[in-house]
């Protein structure tokens, strides 16, 4: 299962850990994913993984 938001498509980003000695090693920034249940138009319930930011937007729009 990929770490990707099913609505916005947000996925992992890459960057560096930087120590006090200025050593740089690669790291991943993972999206803040939450599992929610949504009701589709045909009445079925499906679990999807959504980024927390998209969940906030959906709640604000009244879709959840």
N, C-alpha and C positions, 0 to 999 in steps of 0.2 A: 504494500500500500504506500503510495507516494505521499510525501508531506506537501500537499498542494491543496489550496482552497478550491472547492468545486464551483464557487460562484465567480470569484475575482481572478482565479488562476495564480494567486500569489504562491511563490515557492521559496526555497532556501536561497539566501544570498551568501556571498563569500567575502571574507576580509582577513585581517591579521589580528592575532593577539600580539601586543607590544609590551615587552617587559620593561622594568626600570633600566635594564642594561641596553635597551633599544633592540633586543633580539626580536625578530618577526617570525611567527609561525602561523600557518593557515588555520582558519576556523570557519565555522558555518553559523549563520544567523538564521534560525528556524522560525517560520511563521507561528503565531499563537493560534493554534487550531482547536476548535471545539466541535464535538459531535452533537448534532441536533436532529430532531425528527421533524420532517415537514410533510404536510398533506398536499398531494399533487391534485391536479384538476379532476382526475378520474376517481378521486376519493381514497386512493391508496396512500399508506404512510411509508416514507423512506427515510433512512438515516443518511445524513450527509455530513462531511467535515467542512466547517466554515471558519474562516479567520475571524477573530474576535472583533476586528474593526467592521467587517461586513455584517456580523451579527448585530452590532450596535446600529448600523444603518438600516437593517431590516426591521428592527424594533421601532426605530424612529419613524419609518414609513408606514408602520402598522401592518406589515406583512406577516408578522409572527404573533 
